[in-house]
């Protein structure tokens, strides 16, 4: 076994005041009730909410506070994400902190939720790290998961657990839950999806295993989701198949098809015909205009 315990913290998020005091309280309570937890994950933009005006530069004192908490409890800590001010740009950035309180790396969301997440720049680097004697982890943020190239890239690089902070307060949450299950199955990995509440989302965080099965799912209220997983299951599924059947990563490796849609010099007339990436405009029927 390669057992490892991960907890998601699904909590209310405010857009008008700092949520960091509540994050610290929630973490203190979690670690006192469940001291066996080894990694804690908060939701996307949990610290300050979804307003770009709260962007700050990195490194910063908030990050340092979370480093101290990770060291205090001896845990891996992903405190959601924060809008990062970087010269003239703003990124949606998540920090990964190890049990020694050191920053392993920062990941900036590759696919901001355009056209709605206006003014946010896209990151262009993956963040993949190893938990010693456990396995390989990677991170994506919210809308990233709608692009299967992101999770497939991580799987091909050996990622066994995808950490996925999200902020979804919209009607497509059911669709996202389906994507989480599918992502886990087609990449034969664990997916840890943590959503917020209020200005931070509508909850319903979900953890899935390498068969695409739901291990636990929260409701629409504040909740801790502590769970122990066995990463040996990933190795078994990737070698023997999902439920002893499909082996998608091996099939992807062995298939000889060249997917030319990914060639950088390719133009796609159909995609170009879809028009600009912008918010839909109001439709007026001819009847109303007459």
C-alpha positions, 0 to 999 in steps of 0.5 A: 500500500501507498496510503496517503490522507487528504482533506478538502475544506469546503467553507464560505467565501466572502468577496468583501473581506479577507477569508484568511482568519476563517481559513486558519480557524478551519485548518486548526479545527480540522487538524485537531479533529483529524490529526492523521491528515497529511494534505489539506486543500482549500477552494479556488480564490478562497483567501480573498474571493473572486474580485480581481481588485484583491490581487497581490504580489508574490511572495507575500505575508499571506503565503508566509502565514500558510507556510508557518501553518504547514510547518506547524502541523507537518502537512502538505498545504494547498491554500486554494489560489489568489489573484497574483499581481505580476507587473501589468498582468494578473494571474490566478495562482495556487501555492503548494507548500510542503510539511517543512513549510517550504514552497514547492512551487506555484501554479497559475491557471492555464485556462481562465474562465474567458470571457467571464474571468476578464483581465486574467492572464493564462499561465503556461507551466504545469506544476508536478511534484513528488510526495516522498515514498507516496507518489506523484501529484499535480494541480489544475484550477477550475476551468483547466479541467474542461480541457482534457489536454491538461489532465492527460499531460499530467497523467503522461508525466506520471501524476497519480493524484490531481489536486483541483481547487475550483470556484463554481457557483453556476448552473454547470456544476453538474457538468463539472462533476461529470468531468471530474469522474471522466477525468479520473477514469480516462487518466486512471488517477485520483481527482480531488476537487474542492469547491467553495461556498457563497461567493466561493461557489455552491459546494458539492466538492467531490473526490474520485478514484481511478475507476471514476467512482465517487469516494466522497461528495459534499453537499451545499454546506460547510464541510470537512472531507478527510479521506485516506487513499491508496496510490497503489490502486493507480499503478494497478489500474494503469497496468491491468485496466479499469475494472480489469477492462480498458487501459487508456494510457497504454492505448494512447501510448501505442496508437500511431495516429498523429493528431495534427490539430495540435500542430502549432502552424495549423489553422482551423477554419471551423473554429475560426467560424465560431467568432470571437471569445466574448460574452454573449449579447442579448437576443431580441426577437423580431416580434419584440422589436416590431 
